[in-house]
Structure formats: C-alpha cells, structure tokens
Amino acid sequence: MTEMTTSPDNVTMPSAETPSRRRSVRIWQAIFVLIPLGFVGLLAVRLIQTNQSEHRASGAAPPFSFTTFEGETITLADLRGQGVVLNFWASWCDPCRDEAALLEASWRREQDNGIVFLGLDYLDQEPAAKAYLAEFDITYPNGPDLQSAAARRYGIKGVPETFFIDAEGNIQEIVIGPIVSEARMNELLDKIRP
C-alpha cells in the first residue's frame, strides 16, 4: 500500500515508491529490453545459417521448373542441348529496366541459333510483372518464381542476376546487375553457343 502525504497546500500525494514496487518496475523494464534483444539475436543466427547454406550456384546448373505467365511449363532438363540465358528480374527493379530492351533484342536475334532466354520474375505481383513485360514488348518465356524456389537454388542475392548456361547444363558465367552493352552480351552468348 502506498503511503499518502500532505503537501503544504493540503493536497494529498503518494509518497516515494516502495522498494518492492521499484523492483517490479525494473523486472518489467528488463523483460521489455530482453525480448527484442532475444528476437534480434535469433534473426542474426538465422541470417548467418542462411548465408552459409545457400551459396551462389556454379558448375552444373541446378534443375528448375516454372510455369510461364501464358501457362506453359518449362524445365531446364527440357532445354538440354541449347544455350540458356536465365534472367532473374522484377518489375520494381530499376536496373532490370536498363537491360530489358537488350535482353529482348538478343533473344529475337538468337532464338534460331540454339539459345533460349528465360525470365523468372522475383518477389513481384503478377499484374505489375505483366505490365512490365508489355511495356518492354518482351516475348521470350517469362513466369513467376513461385516461393523463390529457383532463386534459392541459384543463390541469387538480388535482381537483376543472369546465368549463362551452356548446352551441357553447366553455368559458364553469372552477371550480377544489368547487362547494358551489346558487345558484352555477345561475349557472354559466345560462351554458351551449342
């Protein structure tokens, strides 16, 4: 029970807190500090585990399957014998916009030369993704990377990232960031020509 004292103006005021009340307040303060710290610690541990367990793909390209926005199912295994340009992108990604026209132009030029371009839409909403494809008149197969399954297998860290896979199914080159030079694109395509 809190003691009451009277001030010079005859106003009744509670006296100083009791030791047990101060102890209770300190315990609650500690709880409110420790819970967020524990949560941050768990997040840090999980982030470290994720970075150790998911490395960027190299060597043999990890298998994947996706359904395009038009409903066609495509697997990497079905493309054996062809060079594959696998581009991870998103409509909200400004650097993706920088390379969109070059990717489409390269696809149109190379589609009859044994090279397939594929786009996997990363962490995006379908209406925005379709608007992006229409804006840049992109005709090569594109679809959502549902639950980021391929992105996790390939160990991407962001978008755009492009993997150049040869006819035997091996990753020959990885480009992080946009490809904006036609000369650079041709150099990369030469590495995966069948």
N, C-alpha and C positions, 0 to 999 in steps of 0.2 A: 504494500500500500504506500502511496506517495504522501509524504508529509506536506501540509499546506502552511505557508507563512503569510503574514500580512505585511504589505508594503506600507510605507509612510502615508500613502494616500488611501489607506484602508481597502486596498484591492487584494484579494486573496490570490496567491500564486503558488504553483507547485515548487517545492524545494528541489535542490540538486538531485540528479538521478541516483538511484541506489546502485551499489556495486553489482548486484545480480542483473539489473536492467542493462547496465553498460556492457556486461559480459554477453548478454543475449544479443545486443545490437552488434557487437564485434563478431560474434559467431555468424550472424546473418550476412554481415559485410564480407566475411571470409568466403562464405558459400557463394555469394554473388560474384566474387572475383575468381574463385577456383573453377566454377562450372565453365565459364567461357574459356579460361586458360586450358582446361582439360579438352574442350572441344577443338581448340586451335591445335593442340598437341596431337590429337588423333588425326586431324586433317593433314598435318605435316608428315606424320608417319605414313599415311595412305599415299600421299603425293610421292614420297621417296620410293615406296614399293612400286607404284605405277611406273615411275621413270626407270626403275631397274628391270621391270618385267616387260615393258613394251619398248623395243628398240626399233629404229627405222629399218625397214626391210632392205635386204641386199642379197645378192646371189639369186637363187630361184625365187621367182615372184610368187608370193602367197596366193593360193587359189581364192577366187571370189565369184559370187553370183549376184546379179541385181536385175531388177525389172525396170525397164525404161518407162518414161512418162507415157509412152504410147502402148505399154503393156507387153512388150517383148522381153523375154528372159534371156540374159546373156551371161555366159560363164567364161572365165579365162581359158579353161580347157578347150572350149569350142573354137578358140582363136589360134590354137597351136599351128605353127607354120606361117604365121603372119607377124609382122611387127605391130606392137601395140603401144599407143600413147595413152596413158591413163592419167587424166587430169582431175584433181580434186578442186572444187570451186564452190562458191556460194554467191547468191545474188546481192548480199550485203557487203561483199568484199570488193573494195575499190581497186586493188591491184589485179583482181580477176578481170575487171573490165578492161584493163590495159592490154591484156593478152587475148581477149575473146576473138577479135577480128582476125588476128594472125592464126590462131588455132583453127578457126573455120576455113580460112583461105588455104591453109596447109592441108586440111582434111580433103577439101574439094580437089586439090591438085594431086594428092597421093592415094585417094581411095581405090584407084585401079592399079596401084603399084604394090599391093600386098601389105599396106599399112592401114591399121584401123585406129581411129580416135574414139575414145570413150570418156564421158564426163560423169563424175559422181558428185552429186550435189550434197554438200556437207552442212549439217545443222541449219537447215533452212525450212521455209514454209513453201509448200507446193505452188500456190498461186504466184508468189514472188519469183520462184525459180522459173516457172513457165513464162512469166513476163520478161525475165532476163533473157531466156533463150529466144523469144520472139524479137526482142529489141536488137539482138546481135545476129538474127537470122541463122542461128546455129542449127545445123542439120545432122551432125553426127550423133550417134546414140548417147543419150543422157538419161539419168534417173537418180532417184534419191538413194543415198547411202543409209538405209534404214538401220537405226540403232548404232550408227557409225561403225558397223561391222568391218567394212573394208579399211576404213581409216585406222582402226585399231590394229588390224593385221599388218598394215603397211607402216604403222608408227608415225603417221603424219603429226606435225606439231601445229599446223595452221593451214590456211589456204592463201594463194594457190600453191599447190605442190603437184609436180608432174613426174611420172615414172615412165621411162622409156624401156620397154620390154622387147627382147629380140624374139625371133621365130621359135627358138628352143624354150622359151619361157623364163629367160634369165634377165634380171634387171641390169641394164647397161649404163644407165645414167639416171640421176634424180636431180630435178631442178626445184629449188625452194625459191618461191617468189615468181613474178611474172616473166614470161619469155616475150620479149618485145622486138627482137631482131630476127629478120628472116634468115640472115646468114647463120645465126646461132641455131635457129630451128633446123635448117638444112644440115648443119653439122651433127646435131643430135639424131635426126632421122637417118643419116648415113650409118649410124652405129647399130640400127635395128632393121635395116633393109633385109628382106629374105633373100 
